[in-house]
Amino acid sequence: MLAIWRSGVSFIDDNGRALTGKGWTSDFNRYSSSILSFFLIQLNTSLVDISPWSQIIAMAFLATASLLMVYYFGDIHKKTHLIASTLVGLTPFTLVCWLYKFDAPCMAMALLTSTIPFIFIKESSAKKDLIKFTIASIIGLLITLTSYQAFSGVYLLIALAFALKYFLGDQKLQPLFKYLGCGLFGFLIAGIAFKLLPTASGYRSIETLSLSNLIPGIFHNIANISMQIFASFAPGWILFTALSLICASIAIFINTKSKTSRKFINLAAFIIFFLLAIPFSYGIYLLLADAPTNPRSLIGIGSVLAISAIIALNKFGKNQNIYIKTILTAPAIILVYLFFIYSFAIGNALSDQYEYSNNINAAVADSLTQTYSREELAAKKLKVHGDIGLAPNVQHVNDLYPITSQIIDEFQTGLSQTTWGSWRLRFNYGLEYNHYELLEQGANCTNGKIKYDGYYNSIIEQDDNICIEIK
């Protein structure tokens, strides 16, 4: 988090909330996010930028959720289990969430409220315990769905992991099935309740798959997220993720204290768990007709890796051969370290990109003020074509870590994104104009009079339009 805080970069929503103090009720029904920020964090009905305090709160929520996962599936007194649990928030898909100054605690709260209900799972399945778990699930999931829906998949993932835990531990499955049935009921009730809330606007469609296209649509979404994960991971991440899974499978196999057939059954159960865990971690997004595949939508992947590692590590006995244990544990620890290193790389890359883009934005704003008076500019419509692109050193980071450009895109400070450009020019440089439009790729600023031709951009006047061509 040190490099992330040092970068000081604000996402588009951070700029908007810092300027207007607005909450989230108009964004995908995120009522819990508004309640958390207005009444529990800032004690004010208008938000201000209090980072990094908001991100520190997010880290507290994240740490609690990670510890709960160790409590459920491992041993909180073992350092390797605690290290493995950091994968929950350290993978690039979840790391991007902690970059947001205003949204970070809301996202972390959604993770925590998806995790807490499982505290109520007991070895017995007494009626009162089932009721407690059901009520906790409904409340927790409602908070998750009204804060950050992407974390709804963590609830399904943990439920699936409990099934694996009971199976590997030779525990009676009947009590667990009762809890899982109650959990499914709670998930449906929370989903229906969320659906009945007054619909708020958002920047993308939340239309669900039709019944006729449900199965093909789900498989299409699974294929998309699988390809996105593979395309986003650096070669080293892919290698040590694969080695970690292989070593986890070996650990499950050799530490099963039963006959050989049972060893293979447990191994198969672990592999099936992992294959199901990835789509489960996608949560309700799996049912969307236009399912997102940006880094933030895949935040459940960190929990998949963490829980898989913790379950495998928990199979090691006290008398386990230290050399075998070290060899089988090493890939997961190295994977954690690789993600840890990347957290510094992306923080510094964002800082460099911010400075690079800011210099070009300032040059564009200066060219406009040199060319037009305040009155002339206020009467014009702005069109922008071209892309600032990545800073040279950030391009090097992206060559090594392909997900970097996707994260930069979400925090892009350039004029190449419509809303970013609008906020940057109007609020950061005080320029006034009556319309802003981003020209499609392939279009250009032709058929006009060149009013300015500089190093970073040209200005072409087209009647009432001013077209900025970024070079």
Backbone torsions as a table, in degrees:
resi	resn	phi	psi	omega
1	MET	NA	-21.3	-177.8
2	LEU	-61.0	-46.1	-179.9
3	ALA	-67.7	-36.3	179.2
4	ILE	-64.7	-46.2	178.9
5	TRP	-64.4	-38.3	-179.2
6	ARG	-64.6	-30.5	-177.7
7	SER	-62.8	-34.7	177.5
8	GLY	63.8	19.4	-176.6
9	VAL	-81.9	137.8	177.8
10	SER	-108.1	133.5	173.4
11	PHE	-73.5	163.3	-179.1
12	ILE	-52.7	-44.1	179.8
13	ASP	-65.8	-33.7	178.0
14	ASP	-61.8	-43.5	178.3
15	ASN	-62.0	-44.3	-178.4
16	GLY	-64.6	-42.7	-178.4
17	ARG	-71.2	-36.0	177.9
18	ALA	-65.2	-32.8	-177.6
19	LEU	-82.3	-43.6	-173.5
20	THR	-105.3	-19.3	-178.0
21	GLY	76.3	12.9	-175.1
22	LYS	-73.5	154.6	178.8
23	GLY	-99.6	-145.8	-170.6
24	TRP	-117.8	1.6	-173.1
25	THR	-62.4	-22.0	178.5
26	SER	-92.0	1.0	-178.2
27	ASP	-115.0	95.6	174.8
28	PHE	57.2	36.1	175.5
29	ASN	58.2	40.4	-178.4
30	ARG	-87.2	65.4	-177.0
31	TYR	-68.4	-40.2	-179.0
32	SER	-63.8	-34.0	177.6
33	SER	-62.3	-43.1	179.7
34	SER	-65.8	-42.8	180.0
35	ILE	-62.4	-45.0	179.6
36	LEU	-59.1	-48.6	-175.0
37	SER	-73.6	-44.2	-176.0
38	PHE	-70.2	-47.6	-166.6
39	PHE	-104.9	-18.8	-177.5
40	LEU	-111.0	-31.0	-178.2
41	ILE	-99.3	-53.2	-172.9
42	GLN	-98.7	-15.8	-178.9
43	LEU	51.6	42.6	-178.4
44	ASN	-156.0	148.9	-179.8
45	THR	-87.9	5.6	174.7
46	SER	-133.0	126.7	-173.6
47	LEU	-81.0	148.7	170.0
48	VAL	-132.8	161.6	-179.7
49	ASP	-75.5	111.7	178.8
50	ILE	-117.4	19.7	177.7
51	SER	-62.9	146.2	7.8
52	PRO	-89.7	9.6	-179.1
53	TRP	-58.1	-41.7	179.8
54	SER	-62.5	-37.3	179.5
55	GLN	-75.4	-28.5	174.5
56	ILE	-66.1	-40.2	176.0
57	ILE	-62.2	-41.2	177.7
58	ALA	-59.8	-41.5	179.8
59	MET	-65.2	-34.1	177.4
60	ALA	-65.6	-43.9	176.7
61	PHE	-62.0	-44.2	-178.8
62	LEU	-62.9	-44.9	-179.8
63	ALA	-61.9	-40.2	178.9
64	THR	-64.0	-44.7	179.2
65	ALA	-63.2	-40.5	179.6
66	SER	-64.7	-42.0	178.6
67	LEU	-64.7	-36.8	177.6
68	LEU	-62.9	-38.9	178.8
69	MET	-65.3	-37.4	175.7
70	VAL	-66.5	-41.0	179.1
71	TYR	-61.1	-40.3	-179.0
72	TYR	-70.1	-41.4	-167.3
73	PHE	-120.6	-3.8	-177.6
74	GLY	-143.6	-143.3	-177.8
75	ASP	-133.9	115.3	-175.7
76	ILE	-68.2	-7.8	179.1
77	HIS	-92.5	-4.2	-178.5
78	LYS	-101.5	125.4	-174.9
79	LYS	-63.0	-39.5	-178.4
80	THR	-63.6	-34.2	177.6
81	HIS	-67.0	-40.9	179.5
82	LEU	-67.2	-40.0	177.8
83	ILE	-63.2	-44.0	179.3
84	ALA	-61.4	-33.2	-178.0
85	SER	-67.5	-19.5	179.5
86	THR	-66.8	-16.4	177.1
87	LEU	-62.3	-22.5	178.6
88	VAL	-55.0	-43.4	-176.1
89	GLY	-113.8	0.9	-172.5
90	LEU	-101.7	-16.0	176.7
91	THR	-65.4	151.9	-177.8
92	PRO	-57.4	-29.1	-178.8
93	PHE	-67.5	-36.2	177.4
94	THR	-91.0	-28.3	-179.9
95	LEU	-57.4	-36.7	-178.5
96	VAL	-62.6	-27.7	-179.6
97	CYS	-65.6	-34.5	-175.3
98	TRP	-80.1	-4.0	176.1
99	LEU	-75.9	-22.2	-176.8
100	TYR	-77.2	128.5	-176.7
101	LYS	-73.8	-39.0	-178.2
102	PHE	-95.1	-37.9	-172.4
103	ASP	-83.1	-20.6	-172.9
104	ALA	-53.6	-49.6	-179.4
105	PRO	-66.2	-29.3	178.0
106	CYS	-69.3	-40.4	177.1
107	MET	-65.4	-44.5	-179.8
108	ALA	-66.0	-35.5	176.9
109	MET	-62.3	-39.7	178.5
110	ALA	-62.2	-38.7	175.8
111	LEU	-63.2	-46.1	-177.4
112	LEU	-65.1	-43.5	-177.7
113	THR	-72.7	-17.0	172.5
114	SER	-80.8	-17.8	-175.0
115	THR	-97.6	-35.8	-173.0
116	ILE	-59.4	-42.4	-173.5
117	PRO	-52.6	-27.4	-174.5
118	PHE	-74.5	-6.7	171.9
119	ILE	-59.3	-28.5	-173.6
120	PHE	-85.5	1.8	175.1
121	ILE	-77.7	123.1	179.8
122	LYS	-115.9	166.0	178.4
123	GLU	-65.5	-34.7	174.8
124	SER	-87.8	166.5	178.6
125	SER	-123.3	50.3	177.9
126	ALA	-61.6	149.4	-175.8
127	LYS	-56.5	-42.5	-178.1
128	LYS	-64.8	-34.5	178.5
129	ASP	-70.1	-38.7	177.1
130	LEU	-64.1	-39.6	179.1
131	ILE	-65.5	-44.1	178.6
132	LYS	-59.2	-45.5	-179.1
133	PHE	-64.2	-41.1	-179.8
134	THR	-64.0	-46.1	179.9
135	ILE	-64.1	-43.8	179.0
136	ALA	-62.2	-38.2	179.2
137	SER	-65.4	-45.4	-179.3
138	ILE	-62.2	-47.0	-178.9
139	ILE	-65.4	-47.8	-178.6
140	GLY	-61.0	-43.9	-178.9
141	LEU	-69.8	-34.9	176.9
142	LEU	-63.7	-40.5	177.2
143	ILE	-65.4	-41.2	178.4
144	THR	-61.5	-48.7	-176.8
145	LEU	-67.3	-26.3	179.6
146	THR	-100.7	16.1	173.4
147	SER	-126.3	-58.0	177.1
148	TYR	-154.2	101.2	-168.8
149	GLN	-62.6	-25.6	-175.7
150	ALA	-60.5	-26.7	-178.9
151	PHE	-81.4	-0.1	177.5
152	SER	-62.4	-26.4	179.5
153	GLY	-67.1	-24.5	180.0
154	VAL	-65.1	-36.3	177.4
155	TYR	-60.8	-47.9	179.7
156	LEU	-64.2	-38.9	179.6
157	LEU	-62.2	-46.2	-179.2
158	ILE	-65.1	-38.6	176.9
159	ALA	-60.1	-43.8	178.3
160	LEU	-64.6	-38.5	-179.6
161	ALA	-67.1	-34.8	176.2
162	PHE	-63.6	-38.4	177.5
163	ALA	-61.6	-42.3	178.0
164	LEU	-65.7	-42.3	-179.8
165	LYS	-58.7	-47.3	-179.5
166	TYR	-65.1	-39.1	-178.3
167	PHE	-67.1	-46.1	-179.6
168	LEU	-67.3	-29.9	-178.0
169	GLY	-88.8	6.4	179.7
170	ASP	56.9	31.7	177.7
171	GLN	-86.9	158.6	178.5
172	LYS	-64.7	129.2	-175.4
173	LEU	-87.2	-18.9	-175.6
174	GLN	-59.9	-46.6	177.0
175	PRO	-60.1	-39.9	-179.5
176	LEU	-64.3	-41.0	179.5
177	PHE	-59.3	-34.5	177.4
178	LYS	-65.1	-43.4	177.7
179	TYR	-64.1	-43.2	-179.6
180	LEU	-65.2	-35.8	175.3
181	GLY	-63.4	-43.2	177.1
182	CYS	-65.2	-37.1	178.5
183	GLY	-64.8	-41.7	177.2
184	LEU	-63.4	-40.9	176.9
185	PHE	-61.5	-44.9	179.0
186	GLY	-63.0	-39.1	178.8
187	PHE	-63.0	-42.7	179.6
188	LEU	-66.2	-43.8	-179.8
189	ILE	-63.2	-45.0	179.1
190	ALA	-62.9	-41.4	179.0
191	GLY	-63.6	-41.9	179.0
192	ILE	-66.1	-43.2	179.0
193	ALA	-61.4	-41.6	178.0
194	PHE	-63.8	-40.2	179.9
195	LYS	-64.2	-30.6	-177.5
196	LEU	-82.7	-10.8	177.9
197	LEU	-64.8	151.5	176.5
198	PRO	-53.3	126.0	-175.2
199	THR	-70.2	127.4	177.3
200	ALA	-105.8	159.8	-178.0
201	SER	-76.7	162.5	176.7
202	GLY	-157.8	170.4	-175.3
203	TYR	-86.9	-1.6	175.1
204	ARG	-144.2	159.9	-176.5
205	SER	-70.0	141.6	174.4
206	ILE	-113.3	24.1	178.5
207	GLU	-67.9	133.4	-179.3
208	THR	-89.2	164.1	178.7
209	LEU	-64.8	143.3	176.3
210	SER	-72.9	157.5	-179.5
211	LEU	-59.2	-37.3	-178.6
212	SER	-69.2	-24.5	-177.7
213	ASN	-111.6	12.8	-172.5
214	LEU	-61.9	-55.6	-176.1
215	ILE	-66.5	-50.5	177.8
216	PRO	-60.8	-37.2	-179.5
217	GLY	-65.1	-40.5	178.6
218	ILE	-63.9	-45.0	179.1
219	PHE	-65.2	-34.2	176.7
220	HIS	-64.7	-42.4	178.6
221	ASN	-66.1	-39.7	178.2
222	ILE	-62.1	-42.6	178.6
223	ALA	-62.7	-40.9	-179.2
224	ASN	-64.1	-45.8	-177.7
225	ILE	-70.7	-32.1	177.7
226	SER	-64.3	-44.9	178.5
227	MET	-65.8	-37.0	-179.9
228	GLN	-66.5	-41.7	178.1
229	ILE	-61.2	-48.2	-178.6
230	PHE	-62.9	-40.5	-178.9
231	ALA	-70.9	-26.7	-175.5
232	SER	-85.0	-25.3	-175.7
233	PHE	-80.1	137.6	173.0
234	ALA	-70.6	155.4	-178.9
235	PRO	-52.4	-41.0	179.6
236	GLY	-63.9	-38.5	178.3
237	TRP	-64.8	-42.8	179.8
238	ILE	-62.5	-44.9	-178.1
239	LEU	-60.0	-51.1	-174.0
240	PHE	-79.2	-21.8	170.3
241	THR	-66.7	-45.2	178.5
242	ALA	-63.2	-44.6	179.2
243	LEU	-63.9	-38.0	178.7
244	SER	-62.8	-42.1	179.8
245	LEU	-68.8	-39.1	177.0
246	ILE	-63.1	-45.9	-179.8
247	CYS	-66.6	-36.6	176.9
248	ALA	-63.9	-41.0	178.4
249	SER	-63.4	-41.6	178.3
250	ILE	-63.9	-41.8	179.6
251	ALA	-61.5	-42.7	177.7
252	ILE	-60.9	-42.4	-175.7
253	PHE	-67.5	-53.1	-172.4
254	ILE	-74.4	-20.8	-177.6
255	ASN	-98.8	7.2	172.8
256	THR	-81.1	113.6	-175.0
257	LYS	-87.9	63.0	179.4
258	SER	-148.1	-175.8	178.8
259	LYS	-67.6	165.8	-172.6
260	THR	-56.8	-39.6	-178.5
261	SER	-60.3	-39.2	178.6
262	ARG	-67.0	-35.2	177.4
263	LYS	-59.6	-44.8	-179.7
264	PHE	-69.1	-34.0	177.9
265	ILE	-65.7	-44.6	178.0
266	ASN	-64.0	-39.4	177.2
267	LEU	-61.7	-44.8	178.5
268	ALA	-63.2	-39.3	179.6
269	ALA	-62.7	-41.0	179.9
270	PHE	-66.0	-42.2	179.8
271	ILE	-65.0	-43.6	178.1
272	ILE	-62.0	-41.7	177.5
273	PHE	-56.4	-48.1	-176.8
274	PHE	-64.7	-41.2	-179.5
275	LEU	-65.1	-35.2	178.1
276	LEU	-80.2	-28.5	-174.9
277	ALA	-63.6	-36.7	-177.8
278	ILE	-62.7	-53.4	176.7
279	PRO	-66.2	-34.2	178.0
280	PHE	-60.6	-39.6	-177.4
281	SER	-66.9	-15.1	179.0
282	TYR	-76.8	-16.4	174.1
283	GLY	63.4	-144.5	-175.4
284	ILE	-67.9	-15.6	177.4
285	TYR	-61.3	-24.6	-179.4
286	LEU	-61.0	-23.3	-176.4
287	LEU	-97.5	2.4	-177.7
288	LEU	-82.9	141.7	177.4
289	ALA	-69.1	-34.0	178.1
290	ASP	-119.1	71.8	-174.5
291	ALA	-72.6	131.7	-180.0
292	PRO	-74.0	152.9	176.2
293	THR	-131.3	19.0	176.1
294	ASN	-71.6	163.0	-174.2
295	PRO	-51.2	-41.5	-176.5
296	ARG	-64.7	-25.5	-178.6
297	SER	-76.6	-12.1	-177.8
298	LEU	-108.3	27.1	-173.9
299	ILE	-66.7	-18.2	179.4
300	GLY	-71.6	-14.7	-177.5
301	ILE	-61.4	-37.1	177.9
302	GLY	-60.3	-40.4	179.0
303	SER	-68.5	-35.0	176.8
304	VAL	-60.5	-49.0	-178.8
305	LEU	-65.4	-41.8	-177.9
306	ALA	-65.0	-49.1	-177.7
307	ILE	-65.2	-40.0	178.4
308	SER	-60.5	-43.6	-179.8
309	ALA	-67.1	-43.2	-177.9
310	ILE	-64.2	-44.1	179.0
311	ILE	-60.5	-43.2	179.8
312	ALA	-67.2	-44.1	179.8
313	LEU	-63.2	-32.2	-177.9
314	ASN	-71.3	-13.0	179.5
315	LYS	-80.4	-15.5	179.6
316	PHE	-69.3	133.1	178.1
317	GLY	-87.8	170.9	-179.0
318	LYS	-65.6	-30.3	-177.0
319	ASN	-98.4	17.6	-179.3
320	GLN	-63.7	139.7	176.5
321	ASN	-56.9	123.4	-173.4
322	ILE	-61.9	-34.7	-178.4
323	TYR	-70.6	-43.5	177.9
324	ILE	-63.6	-43.2	179.9
325	LYS	-61.6	-42.3	-179.8
326	THR	-64.6	-45.1	-179.3
327	ILE	-62.3	-42.7	-177.5
328	LEU	-76.3	-22.1	179.8
329	THR	-87.6	-29.7	-171.7
330	ALA	-54.5	-46.7	-177.6
331	PRO	-58.6	-38.8	179.3
332	ALA	-66.7	-39.8	179.1
333	ILE	-66.7	-41.5	178.5
334	ILE	-64.3	-39.2	177.9
335	LEU	-61.4	-43.0	176.0
336	VAL	-58.3	-44.2	-178.8
337	TYR	-64.3	-40.0	179.1
338	LEU	-62.1	-42.0	177.4
339	PHE	-68.6	-35.3	177.1
340	PHE	-61.3	-44.7	178.1
341	ILE	-61.6	-42.0	-178.0
342	TYR	-65.2	-30.3	179.2
343	SER	-59.9	-34.3	176.0
344	PHE	-74.9	-39.5	-178.9
345	ALA	-62.2	-44.8	-177.1
346	ILE	-72.4	-34.2	176.9
347	GLY	-62.4	-45.5	178.9
348	ASN	-69.5	-36.4	178.6
349	ALA	-63.9	-41.2	177.9
350	LEU	-63.1	-40.5	178.9
351	SER	-63.1	-44.4	179.4
352	ASP	-66.5	-41.5	179.5
353	GLN	-64.8	-38.2	179.1
354	TYR	-61.0	-45.6	179.8
355	GLU	-66.1	-42.8	180.0
356	TYR	-61.4	-49.9	-179.3
357	SER	-66.7	-37.3	-178.0
358	ASN	-64.3	-38.2	178.3
359	ASN	-63.3	-42.2	-179.8
360	ILE	-70.7	-40.1	177.0
361	ASN	-59.1	-42.8	-180.0
362	ALA	-63.9	-38.9	178.6
363	ALA	-65.2	-40.8	178.1
364	VAL	-64.8	-46.0	179.2
365	ALA	-60.6	-40.0	179.8
366	ASP	-66.0	-38.5	179.2
367	SER	-65.1	-34.8	178.3
368	LEU	-68.2	-42.4	-178.7
369	THR	-71.9	-26.8	176.0
370	GLN	-73.4	-29.8	-173.0
371	THR	-91.2	-33.0	-174.8
372	TYR	-129.7	147.9	173.1
373	SER	-76.5	168.2	179.6
374	ARG	-59.4	-41.2	-178.5
375	GLU	-67.7	-41.8	179.5
376	GLU	-64.1	-43.6	-178.7
377	LEU	-66.2	-39.6	-178.7
378	ALA	-64.0	-24.1	-178.7
379	ALA	-91.1	-6.5	-175.4
380	LYS	-96.8	161.7	172.3
381	LYS	-106.9	131.1	-177.9
382	LEU	-94.7	135.4	171.0
383	LYS	-124.0	142.3	-177.4
384	VAL	-127.7	133.8	176.6
385	HIS	-132.6	139.1	179.9
386	GLY	109.3	176.3	-174.6
387	ASP	-141.7	132.6	176.5
388	ILE	-62.7	-38.3	178.1
389	GLY	77.3	-175.1	-178.4
390	LEU	-83.5	144.9	172.3
391	ALA	-62.7	149.0	-176.0
392	PRO	-52.3	-45.0	-179.6
393	ASN	-71.5	-29.9	177.2
394	VAL	-70.8	-33.1	175.9
395	GLN	-61.2	-37.6	177.0
396	HIS	-63.1	-42.2	177.6
397	VAL	-62.4	-40.6	-179.3
398	ASN	-67.9	-31.9	176.4
399	ASP	-62.9	-35.0	179.5
400	LEU	-82.5	-37.6	-176.9
401	TYR	-126.8	96.0	-172.4
402	PRO	-59.9	-22.1	-178.2
403	ILE	-73.4	-14.5	-175.0
404	THR	-57.3	-46.2	-178.0
405	SER	-63.2	-32.1	178.1
406	GLN	-68.4	-40.6	178.0
407	ILE	-68.4	-42.1	178.5
408	ILE	-60.2	-39.6	179.8
409	ASP	-57.0	-38.6	-179.0
410	GLU	-71.0	-25.9	-177.6
411	PHE	-112.8	14.8	-175.7
412	GLN	-54.8	132.9	179.8
413	THR	-104.9	16.0	-175.0
414	GLY	-91.7	172.3	176.9
415	LEU	-79.7	-4.5	-173.4
416	SER	-76.8	-8.4	174.9
417	GLN	-113.7	132.3	-170.4
418	THR	-52.0	-57.0	-174.7
419	THR	-68.5	-39.5	177.0
420	TRP	-57.8	-48.7	-178.0
421	GLY	-59.4	-42.2	179.9
422	SER	-61.2	-48.3	-179.6
423	TRP	-65.9	-43.1	-175.7
424	ARG	-63.6	-49.0	-175.8
425	LEU	-71.3	-40.5	-174.5
426	ARG	-78.8	-43.2	-171.3
427	PHE	-100.6	-29.5	-179.9
428	ASN	-88.6	-26.2	-179.1
429	TYR	-119.4	0.7	172.9
430	GLY	71.1	20.0	179.8
431	LEU	-83.3	146.3	179.3
432	GLU	-117.8	136.4	176.6
433	TYR	-158.7	163.8	-171.2
434	ASN	-100.4	-2.4	179.7
435	HIS	-166.3	150.0	179.3
436	TYR	-136.7	133.0	-178.1
437	GLU	-140.7	134.8	175.1
438	LEU	-96.6	121.7	-178.8
439	LEU	-74.3	142.9	-179.7
440	GLU	-64.4	154.7	174.2
441	GLN	-60.2	136.2	-177.8
442	GLY	100.9	-25.8	176.0
443	ALA	-80.2	168.2	177.4
444	ASN	-154.7	172.2	-177.8
445	CYS	-95.2	70.1	-179.9
446	THR	-104.3	179.8	176.1
447	ASN	56.4	51.6	177.6
448	GLY	-157.2	179.7	-178.8
449	LYS	-96.5	126.2	179.2
450	ILE	-75.3	117.6	-178.8
451	LYS	-100.2	-20.9	-178.0
452	TYR	-157.8	137.7	178.2
453	ASP	-139.4	97.6	-176.2
454	GLY	-114.7	-170.3	-176.3
455	TYR	-69.2	-41.3	-174.6
456	TYR	-94.8	-26.0	-175.0
457	ASN	-159.6	162.2	171.0
458	SER	-117.6	156.0	175.1
459	ILE	-122.5	122.2	-179.2
460	ILE	-120.4	125.6	-178.2
461	GLU	-94.6	130.0	179.6
462	GLN	-129.5	89.5	-177.0
463	ASP	55.2	-112.1	-178.6
464	ASP	-89.7	2.8	-177.7
465	ASN	-105.5	142.8	170.5
466	ILE	-112.4	119.0	-178.3
467	CYS	-105.8	120.8	177.9
468	ILE	-97.0	117.9	178.2
469	GLU	-103.5	108.8	-180.0
470	ILE	-83.0	129.0	-174.5
471	LYS	-88.9	NA	NA
